[in-house]
């Protein structure tokens, strides 16, 4: 499956991608993962093609474990080489939810998501 930033945000058409396409671009990097996202005050969209951690930490909150499992089951996260590749854009209401699901461990997304200059989400004015 070939995916890129122009892939649809969802297949139902409920969310309009155009408002996200110009939102701030952020990245989250750790060993074996690289995720890109578009951020707005109401949340962020992790972009198709991003690579998530291949492992889930046992201490990951139950809610995030359930989300990861559901995304793997429905094919949104597909195992590829050393990680899970996102096959479609994924919307999250909080940077920490997105970061935790992507990393497979409880993560403060306000500190981990960064812009091209290395500034943390917490330091950005997304309004």
DSSP file (Angstrom, degrees, kcal/mol; ACC not computed):
  #  RESIDUE AA STRUCTURE BP1 BP2  ACC     N-H-->O    O-->H-N    N-H-->O    O-->H-N    TCO  KAPPA ALPHA  PHI   PSI    X-CA   Y-CA   Z-CA
    1    1 A X              0   0    0      0, 0.0     2,-0.6     0, 0.0     0, 0.0   0.000 360.0 360.0 360.0 125.0    0.0    0.0    0.0
    2    2 A X        +     0   0    0      2,-0.0     2,-0.3    47,-0.0    85,-0.0  -0.833 360.0 171.3 -94.5 121.6    1.5    3.3   -1.0
    3    3 A X        +     0   0    0     -2,-0.6     2,-0.3    83,-0.1    85,-0.1  -0.937   5.8 157.9-130.5 152.9    0.6    6.1    1.4
    4    4 A X    >   -     0   0    0     -2,-0.3     3,-2.2    83,-0.1    44,-0.3  -0.878  59.7 -69.6-155.9-173.2    1.7    9.7    1.8
    5    5 A X  T 3  S+     0   0    0      1,-0.3    44,-0.0    -2,-0.3    43,-0.0   0.686 126.0  59.6 -64.0 -17.5    0.6   13.0    3.4
    6    6 A X  T 3  S+     0   0    0      2,-0.0    -1,-0.3    42,-0.0     3,-0.1   0.422  77.2 117.4 -91.8   2.2   -2.2   13.3    0.7
    7    7 A X  S <  S-     0   0    0     -3,-2.2    41,-0.1     1,-0.1    -4,-0.1  -0.317  81.6 -87.9 -61.3 153.0   -3.8   10.0    1.8
    8    8 A X        -     0   0    0      1,-0.1    81,-0.7     8,-0.0     3,-0.1  -0.336  26.1-133.5 -65.2 147.3   -7.3   10.6    3.1
    9    9 A X  S    S-     0   0    0      1,-0.3     2,-0.3     6,-0.3    82,-0.1   0.904  88.1  -8.2 -67.1 -41.0   -7.6   11.3    6.8
   10   10 A X        -     0   0    0      5,-0.3     3,-0.5    80,-0.1    -1,-0.3  -0.983  62.6-125.9-151.2 159.5  -10.4    8.8    7.1
   11   11 A X  S    S+     0   0    0     -2,-0.3    -2,-0.0     1,-0.2    -1,-0.0   0.582 103.9  64.6 -84.9  -7.9  -12.4    6.8    4.7
   12   12 A X  S    S-     0   0    0      3,-0.0    -1,-0.2     1,-0.0    -3,-0.0   0.695  99.1-129.7 -85.7 -19.1  -15.8    8.0    6.0
   13   13 A X  S    S+     0   0    0     -3,-0.5    -2,-0.1     2,-0.1    -4,-0.0   0.563  71.7 124.3  81.5   8.1  -15.2   11.6    5.0
   14   14 A X        +     0   0    0      1,-0.1     2,-0.5     2,-0.0    -3,-0.0   0.818  65.3  54.7 -71.4 -30.4  -16.1   12.8    8.4
   15   15 A X  S    S-     0   0    0     -5,-0.0     2,-0.6     2,-0.0    -5,-0.3  -0.904  80.9-136.7-110.5 132.1  -12.9   14.7    8.9
   16   16 A X    >   -     0   0    0     -2,-0.5     3,-0.6     1,-0.1     4,-0.4  -0.755   8.6-161.5 -88.8 117.6  -11.7   17.3    6.4
   17   17 A X  T >> S+     0   0    0     -2,-0.6     4,-1.7     1,-0.2     3,-1.4   0.787  78.0  77.6 -68.2 -28.6   -8.0   16.9    5.7
   18   18 A X  H 3> S+     0   0    0      1,-0.3     4,-0.6     2,-0.2    -1,-0.2   0.845  91.3  51.8 -58.0 -37.6   -7.6   20.5    4.2
   19   19 A X  H <4 S+     0   0    0     -3,-0.6    -1,-0.3     1,-0.2     3,-0.2   0.767 113.8  45.8 -70.0 -22.1   -7.5   22.2    7.6
   20   20 A X  H X4 S+     0   0    0     -3,-1.4     3,-1.7    -4,-0.4    -2,-0.2   0.735  94.4  75.8 -88.1 -24.6   -4.8   19.8    8.8
   21   21 A X  H 3< S+     0   0    0     -4,-1.7    -1,-0.2     1,-0.3    -2,-0.2   0.741 102.9  38.9 -64.1 -22.6   -2.6   20.1    5.7
   22   22 A X  T 3< S+     0   0    0     -4,-0.6    -1,-0.3    -3,-0.2    -2,-0.1   0.320  92.7 115.0-107.4   6.6   -1.3   23.5    6.7
   23   23 A X  S <  S-     0   0    0     -3,-1.7    17,-0.2     1,-0.2    -3,-0.1  -0.254  82.5 -71.1 -72.5 164.7   -1.0   22.7   10.4
   24   24 A X  E     -A   39   0A   0     15,-1.2    15,-2.9    14,-0.1     2,-0.5  -0.303  47.8-130.5 -59.0 133.7    2.3   22.7   12.2
   25   25 A X  E     +A   38   0A   0     13,-0.2    91,-0.4    -3,-0.1     2,-0.3  -0.776  32.2 178.0 -89.0 126.4    4.5   19.7   11.2
   26   26 A X  E     -A   37   0A   0     11,-3.0    11,-2.7    -2,-0.5     2,-0.3  -0.888  12.4-154.8-125.4 157.2    5.9   17.8   14.2
   27   27 A X  E     -AB  36 114A   0     87,-3.0    87,-2.5    -2,-0.3     2,-0.4  -0.950   6.9-161.2-131.0 153.9    8.1   14.7   14.6
   28   28 A X  E     -A   35   0A   0      7,-2.4     7,-2.6    -2,-0.3     2,-0.4  -0.987  19.0-178.2-131.4 121.3    8.7   12.1   17.3
   29   29 A X  E     +A   34   0A   0     -2,-0.4     2,-0.3    83,-0.3     5,-0.2  -0.965  14.8 142.5-126.8 140.5   11.8   10.1   17.1
   30   30 A X  E >   -A   33   0A   0      3,-1.7     3,-2.3    -2,-0.4    -2,-0.0  -0.907  64.4 -48.1-154.2 175.2   13.2    7.3   19.2
   31   31 A X  T 3  S-     0   0    0     -2,-0.3     3,-0.1     1,-0.3     0, 0.0  -0.292 126.7  -1.0 -53.1 128.3   15.1    4.1   18.4
   32   32 A X  T 3  S+     0   0    0      1,-0.1     2,-0.4    21,-0.1    -1,-0.3   0.615 119.3  87.1  64.8  16.2   13.4    2.3   15.5
   33   33 A X  E <   +A   30   0A   0     -3,-2.3    -3,-1.7    50,-0.1     2,-0.3  -0.998  41.3 173.6-146.9 148.0   10.6    4.8   15.1
   34   34 A X  E     -AC  29  51A   0     17,-1.1    17,-2.9    -2,-0.4     2,-0.4  -0.886  13.1-179.3-148.6 112.7    9.9    8.0   13.3
   35   35 A X  E     -A   28   0A   0     -7,-2.6    -7,-2.4    -2,-0.3     2,-0.4  -0.936   8.8-163.1-118.2 139.2    6.5    9.6   13.4
   36   36 A X  E     +A   27   0A   0     -2,-0.4    11,-3.1    11,-0.3     2,-0.3  -0.922  15.4 175.9-116.3 145.8    5.4   12.7   11.7
   37   37 A X  E     -AD  26  46A   0    -11,-2.7   -11,-3.0    -2,-0.4     2,-0.5  -0.979  30.8-130.9-146.8 157.1    2.2   14.6   12.6
   38   38 A X  E     -AD  25  45A   0      7,-2.3     7,-2.5    -2,-0.3     2,-0.4  -0.962  33.7-155.2-108.1 126.7    0.3   17.7   11.8
   39   39 A X  E     +AD  24  44A   0    -15,-2.9   -15,-1.2    -2,-0.5     2,-0.3  -0.851  22.3 162.3-115.1 140.0   -0.8   19.6   15.0
   40   40 A X  E >   - D   0  43A   0      3,-2.8     3,-1.9    -2,-0.4    87,-0.1  -0.877  55.5 -92.9-138.2 168.7   -3.6   22.0   15.8
   41   41 A X  T 3  S+     0   0    0     85,-0.7    86,-0.1    -2,-0.3     3,-0.1   0.829 123.2  55.3 -56.2 -32.7   -5.0   23.1   19.1
   42   42 A X  T 3  S-     0   0    0      1,-0.2     2,-0.3    52,-0.0    -1,-0.3   0.427 125.1 -74.4 -84.5   2.8   -7.7   20.3   19.0
   43   43 A X  E <   -D   40   0A   0     -3,-1.9    -3,-2.8     2,-0.0     2,-0.3  -0.970  53.2 -80.3 144.1-157.3   -5.2   17.5   18.6
   44   44 A X  E     -DE  39  92A   0     48,-2.6    48,-2.8    -2,-0.3     2,-0.6  -0.990  16.6-135.8-148.5 157.2   -2.9   16.0   16.0
   45   45 A X  E     -DE  38  91A   0     -7,-2.5    -7,-2.3    -2,-0.3     2,-0.5  -0.961  19.0-145.4-114.3 114.9   -2.9   13.7   13.0
   46   46 A X  E     -DE  37  90A   0     44,-3.0    44,-2.6    -2,-0.6    -9,-0.3  -0.704  31.9-119.4 -79.5 128.6   -0.1   11.2   12.9
   47   47 A X    >   -     0   0    0    -11,-3.1     3,-1.9    -2,-0.5   -11,-0.3  -0.398  19.9-102.5 -81.0 143.3    0.7   10.8    9.2
   48   48 A X  T 3  S+     0   0    0    -44,-0.3    39,-0.2     1,-0.2    -1,-0.1  -0.266 108.4  39.9 -52.9 142.8    0.5    7.7    7.1
   49   49 A X  T 3  S+     0   0    0     37,-2.7    -1,-0.2     1,-0.4    38,-0.1   0.189  82.7 132.6  95.5 -16.2    3.9    6.2    6.6
   50   50 A X    <   -     0   0    0     -3,-1.9    36,-2.7   -14,-0.2     2,-0.5  -0.294  54.5-128.7 -63.1 154.2    5.1    7.0   10.1
   51   51 A X  E     -CF  34  85A   0    -17,-2.9   -17,-1.1    34,-0.2    34,-0.2  -0.942  22.3-164.5-114.3 124.3    6.8    4.1   11.9
   52   52 A X  E     - F   0  84A   0     32,-3.8    32,-2.1    -2,-0.5    51,-0.2  -0.604  36.1 -79.5-101.1 163.2    5.7    3.1   15.4
   53   53 A X        -     0   0    0     49,-2.9    30,-0.2    -2,-0.2    -1,-0.1  -0.288  29.5-139.9 -60.0 142.3    7.5    0.9   17.9
   54   54 A X  S    S+     0   0    0     28,-0.5     2,-0.3    29,-0.1    -1,-0.1   0.596  82.3  63.0 -79.2  -9.5    7.3   -2.8   17.3
   55   55 A X        -     0   0    0     48,-0.2     2,-0.5    50,-0.0    -2,-0.1  -0.835  67.4-146.7-119.4 154.8    6.8   -3.5   21.1
   56   56 A X        -     0   0    0     -2,-0.3    49,-0.2     4,-0.0     2,-0.2  -0.981  23.6-129.6-118.6 121.2    4.2   -2.6   23.7
   57   57 A X    >   -     0   0    0     47,-3.5     3,-1.9    -2,-0.5    47,-0.0  -0.457  15.0-129.9 -68.3 137.4    5.5   -2.0   27.2
   58   58 A X  T 3  S+     0   0    0      1,-0.3    -1,-0.1    -2,-0.2    47,-0.1   0.763 107.5  57.6 -60.3 -25.4    3.5   -4.0   29.8
   59   59 A X  T 3  S+     0   0    0      2,-0.0    -1,-0.3    47,-0.0     3,-0.1   0.484  75.9 124.8 -86.4  -1.8    3.1   -0.8   31.9
   60   60 A X  S <  S-     0   0    0     -3,-1.9     5,-0.1    44,-0.3    45,-0.0  -0.344  77.1 -94.1 -58.5 134.4    1.4    1.1   29.0
   61   61 A X     >  -     0   0    0      1,-0.1     4,-2.4     3,-0.1     3,-0.2  -0.140  31.5-119.0 -50.5 143.6   -2.0    2.4   30.1
   62   62 A X  H  > S+     0   0    0      1,-0.2     4,-2.6     2,-0.2     5,-0.2   0.868 112.4  55.6 -54.9 -41.1   -4.9    0.0   29.3
   63   63 A X  H  > S+     0   0    0      1,-0.2     4,-2.1     2,-0.2    -1,-0.2   0.928 110.8  43.8 -59.1 -46.1   -6.6    2.6   27.1
   64   64 A X  H  > S+     0   0    0     -3,-0.2     4,-2.6     2,-0.2    -1,-0.2   0.859 111.3  54.2 -70.1 -35.1   -3.5    3.0   25.0
   65   65 A X  H  X S+     0   0    0     -4,-2.4     4,-2.6     2,-0.2    -1,-0.2   0.916 109.2  49.2 -61.6 -42.2   -2.9   -0.7   24.8
   66   66 A X  H  X S+     0   0    0     -4,-2.6     4,-2.5    -5,-0.2    -2,-0.2   0.906 110.7  49.5 -64.1 -42.0   -6.5   -1.2   23.6
   67   67 A X  H  X S+     0   0    0     -4,-2.1     4,-2.5     2,-0.2    -2,-0.2   0.944 112.0  48.0 -62.8 -47.6   -6.0    1.5   20.9
   68   68 A X  H  X S+     0   0    0     -4,-2.6     4,-2.2     1,-0.2     5,-0.2   0.930 112.6  48.9 -57.8 -46.9   -2.7   -0.1   19.7
   69   69 A X  H  X S+     0   0    0     -4,-2.6     4,-2.7     1,-0.2    -1,-0.2   0.916 111.7  48.6 -60.6 -44.2   -4.3   -3.5   19.6
   70   70 A X  H  X S+     0   0    0     -4,-2.5     4,-2.4     1,-0.2     6,-0.3   0.892 111.2  50.4 -64.1 -39.7   -7.3   -2.2   17.6
   71   71 A X  H  <>S+     0   0    0     -4,-2.5     6,-1.9     2,-0.2     5,-1.3   0.860 112.6  46.6 -68.1 -35.1   -5.1   -0.4   15.1
   72   72 A X  H ><5S+     0   0    0     -4,-2.2     3,-0.8     4,-0.2    -2,-0.2   0.924 113.3  49.8 -69.0 -44.7   -3.0   -3.5   14.6
   73   73 A X  H 3<5S+     0   0    0     -4,-2.7    -2,-0.2     1,-0.2    -1,-0.2   0.878 112.7  45.1 -63.1 -39.6   -6.1   -5.7   14.2
   74   74 A X  T 3<5S-     0   0    0     -4,-2.4    -1,-0.2    -5,-0.2    -2,-0.2   0.464 116.3-110.7 -88.7   1.7   -7.7   -3.3   11.6
   75   75 A X  T < 5S+     0   0    0     -3,-0.8    -3,-0.2    -4,-0.4    12,-0.2   0.479  85.6 119.2  89.9   1.7   -4.5   -2.9    9.6
   76   76 A X  S   <S+     0   0    0     -5,-1.3    11,-2.5    -6,-0.3     2,-0.5   0.821  82.3  42.8 -68.8 -29.2   -3.8    0.7   10.4
   77   77 A X  E    S-G   86   0A   0     -6,-1.9     2,-0.5     9,-0.2    -2,-0.3  -0.974  79.1-175.9-115.7 115.9   -0.5   -0.5   12.0
   78   78 A X  E     -G   85   0A   0      7,-2.4     7,-2.9    -2,-0.5     2,-0.2  -0.952  29.1-116.9-117.7 129.2    1.2   -3.1    9.9
   79   79 A X  E     +G   84   0A   0     -2,-0.5     2,-0.3     5,-0.2     5,-0.2  -0.419  42.7 166.2 -64.2 127.3    4.4   -4.8   10.9
   80   80 A X  E >   -G   83   0A   0      3,-3.4     3,-1.6    -2,-0.2     2,-0.2  -0.928  57.1 -49.7-148.8 117.7    7.2   -4.0    8.5
   81   81 A X  T 3  S-     0   0    0     -2,-0.3    -2,-0.0     1,-0.3     3,-0.0  -0.374 125.6  -8.7  55.7-115.9   10.9   -4.6    9.2
   82   82 A X  T 3  S+     0   0    0     -2,-0.2   -28,-0.5    -3,-0.1     2,-0.3   0.095 130.6  18.6-101.7  22.5   11.7   -3.2   12.7
   83   83 A X  E <  S- G   0  80A   0     -3,-1.6    -3,-3.4   -30,-0.2     2,-0.6  -0.981  83.3 -81.4-169.6 178.2    8.4   -1.4   13.4
   84   84 A X  E     -FG  52  79A   0    -32,-2.1   -32,-3.8    -2,-0.3     2,-0.4  -0.880  39.3-149.7 -97.5 123.7    4.7   -0.9   12.7
   85   85 A X  E     -FG  51  78A   0     -7,-2.9    -7,-2.4    -2,-0.6     2,-0.4  -0.794  17.0-123.2 -94.2 134.2    4.1    1.4    9.7
   86   86 A X  E     - G   0  77A   0    -36,-2.7   -37,-2.7    -2,-0.4    -9,-0.2  -0.623  19.0-167.0 -75.0 128.0    0.9    3.5    9.7
   87   87 A X  S    S+     0   0    0    -11,-2.5     2,-0.3    -2,-0.4    -1,-0.1   0.532  72.3  16.8 -93.9  -8.0   -1.2    2.7    6.6
   88   88 A X  S    S-     0   0    0    -12,-0.5   -39,-0.1   -41,-0.1   -79,-0.1  -0.970  94.4 -81.6-152.9 164.3   -3.5    5.7    7.1
   89   89 A X        -     0   0    0    -81,-0.7     2,-0.4    -2,-0.3   -42,-0.2  -0.431  42.8-152.3 -67.4 144.5   -3.5    9.0    9.0
   90   90 A X  E     -E   46   0A   0    -44,-2.6   -44,-3.0    -2,-0.1     2,-0.4  -0.984   1.7-145.8-126.0 126.6   -4.6    8.7   12.6
   91   91 A X  E     -E   45   0A   0     -2,-0.4     2,-0.4   -46,-0.2   -46,-0.2  -0.732  17.6-179.7 -91.4 135.6   -6.3   11.5   14.6
   92   92 A X  E     -E   44   0A   0    -48,-2.8   -48,-2.6    -2,-0.4    -2,-0.0  -0.993  26.3-145.7-131.6 140.9   -5.6   11.9   18.4
   93   93 A X  S    S+     0   0    0     -2,-0.4     2,-0.4   -50,-0.2    -1,-0.1   0.701  86.1  38.1 -79.0 -18.6   -7.1   14.5   20.7
   94   94 A X  S  > S-     0   0    0    -50,-0.1     4,-1.9     1,-0.1     5,-0.2  -0.975  72.5-133.1-133.9 149.0   -3.9   14.7   22.8
   95   95 A X  H  > S+     0   0    0     -2,-0.4     4,-2.5     1,-0.2     5,-0.2   0.829 109.2  54.4 -65.5 -30.6   -0.2   14.7   22.0
   96   96 A X  H  > S+     0   0    0      2,-0.2     4,-2.7     1,-0.2    11,-0.4   0.881 105.7  51.2 -72.3 -37.5    0.4   12.2   24.9
   97   97 A X  H  > S+     0   0    0      2,-0.2     4,-2.3     1,-0.2     5,-0.2   0.946 113.7  45.3 -61.5 -47.1   -2.2    9.7   23.5
   98   98 A X  H  X S+     0   0    0     -4,-1.9     4,-2.4     1,-0.2     5,-0.2   0.940 115.1  46.8 -61.4 -48.1   -0.5    9.9   20.1
   99   99 A X  H  X S+     0   0    0     -4,-2.5     4,-2.8     1,-0.2     6,-0.3   0.893 112.8  49.5 -63.4 -40.6    3.0    9.5   21.5
  100  100 A X  H  X>S+     0   0    0     -4,-2.7     4,-1.9     7,-0.3     5,-0.6   0.909 112.9  45.9 -67.1 -42.4    2.0    6.7   23.9
  101  101 A X  H  <5S+     0   0    0     -4,-2.3    -2,-0.2    -5,-0.2    -1,-0.2   0.905 116.7  45.7 -66.2 -41.1    0.3    4.7   21.1
  102  102 A X  H  <5S+     0   0    0     -4,-2.4   -49,-2.9    -5,-0.2    -2,-0.2   0.912 120.4  37.4 -69.3 -43.4    3.2    5.3   18.7
  103  103 A X  H  <5S-     0   0    0     -4,-2.8   -48,-0.2     2,-0.2    -1,-0.2   0.709  99.2-131.8 -83.8 -19.7    6.0    4.5   21.2
  104  104 A X  T  <5S+     0   0    0     -4,-1.9   -47,-3.5    -5,-0.3     2,-0.3   0.658  79.0  82.3  76.2  15.1    4.2    1.6   23.0
  105  105 A X  S   <S-     0   0    0     -5,-0.6    -2,-0.2    -6,-0.3    -1,-0.2  -0.977  98.0 -81.0-145.7 155.5    5.0    3.1   26.3
  106  106 A X        +     0   0    0     -2,-0.3     2,-0.4    -3,-0.1    -9,-0.1  -0.421  60.9 175.5 -61.1 123.0    3.5    5.9   28.5
  107  107 A X        -     0   0    0    -11,-0.4     2,-1.2    -2,-0.2    -7,-0.3  -0.994  38.4-128.4-139.2 135.7    4.9    9.1   27.0
  108  108 A X    >>  -     0   0    0     -2,-0.4     3,-1.5     1,-0.2     4,-1.5  -0.729  24.5-170.4 -82.6  99.7    4.4   12.8   27.6
  109  109 A X  H 3> S+     0   0    0     -2,-1.2     4,-2.2     1,-0.3    12,-0.4   0.759  79.0  68.6 -65.4 -25.9    3.7   14.0   24.1
  110  110 A X  H 34 S+     0   0    0      1,-0.2    12,-2.5     2,-0.2    13,-0.3   0.733 111.9  34.5 -65.6 -19.7    3.9   17.6   25.1
  111  111 A X  H <4 S+     0   0    0     -3,-1.5    -2,-0.2    10,-0.2    -1,-0.2   0.699 120.6  46.8-102.1 -26.1    7.6   17.0   25.6
  112  112 A X  H  < S+     0   0    0     -4,-1.5     2,-0.4     8,-0.1   -83,-0.3   0.840  90.7  80.2 -91.4 -35.9    8.3   14.4   22.8
  113  113 A X     <  +     0   0    0     -4,-2.2     8,-1.9    -5,-0.1     2,-0.3  -0.611  65.1 179.3 -74.1 129.1    6.6   15.9   19.8
  114  114 A X  B     -BH  27 120A   0    -87,-2.5   -87,-3.0    -2,-0.4     6,-0.2  -0.939  24.1-127.7-133.8 152.4    8.9   18.6   18.3
  115  115 A X    >   -     0   0    0      4,-2.2     3,-2.1    -2,-0.3   -89,-0.2  -0.230  48.9 -82.2 -86.6-175.7    8.9   21.0   15.4
  116  116 A X  T 3  S+     0   0    0    -91,-0.4   -90,-0.1     1,-0.3    -1,-0.1   0.671 130.9  52.6 -63.8 -17.1   11.6   21.3   12.8
  117  117 A X  T 3  S-     0   0    0      2,-0.1    -1,-0.3     0, 0.0     0, 0.0   0.348 120.8-105.4 -99.4   4.7   13.6   23.6   15.1
  118  118 A X    <   +     0   0    0     -3,-2.1     2,-0.3     1,-0.3    -2,-0.1   0.510  69.5 148.9  85.5   5.5   13.5   21.1   18.0
  119  119 A X        -     0   0    0      1,-0.1    -4,-2.2     2,-0.0    -1,-0.3  -0.559  46.3-121.1 -75.7 136.6   10.9   23.1   20.0
  120  120 A X  B >>  -H  114   0A   0     -2,-0.3     3,-1.5    -6,-0.2     4,-0.5  -0.350  19.4-113.2 -73.3 153.6    8.6   20.9   22.1
  121  121 A X  G >4 S+     0   0    0     -8,-1.9     3,-1.8   -12,-0.4   -10,-0.2   0.905 118.5  60.4 -48.7 -44.6    4.8   20.9   21.6
  122  122 A X  G 34 S+     0   0    0    -12,-2.5    -1,-0.3     1,-0.3   -11,-0.1   0.750 105.5  47.6 -59.4 -25.5    4.5   22.5   25.1
  123  123 A X  G <4 S+     0   0    0     -3,-1.5    -1,-0.3   -13,-0.3     2,-0.3   0.451  95.3  94.5 -95.4  -2.4    6.6   25.5   23.9
  124  124 A X  S << S-     0   0    0     -3,-1.8     2,-1.0    -4,-0.5     3,-0.1  -0.642  70.1-136.1 -94.4 148.0    4.6   26.1   20.6
  125  125 A X        +     0   0    0     -2,-0.3    -3,-0.1     1,-0.1   -84,-0.1  -0.834  30.9 168.5 -99.2  95.2    1.7   28.4   20.2
  126  126 A X              0   0    0     -2,-1.0   -85,-0.7     1,-0.2    -1,-0.1   0.459 360.0 360.0 -88.8  -0.6   -0.7   26.3   18.2
  127  127 A X              0   0    0    -87,-0.1    -1,-0.2   -86,-0.1    -2,-0.0   0.491 360.0 360.0 -71.2 360.0   -3.7   28.7   18.6
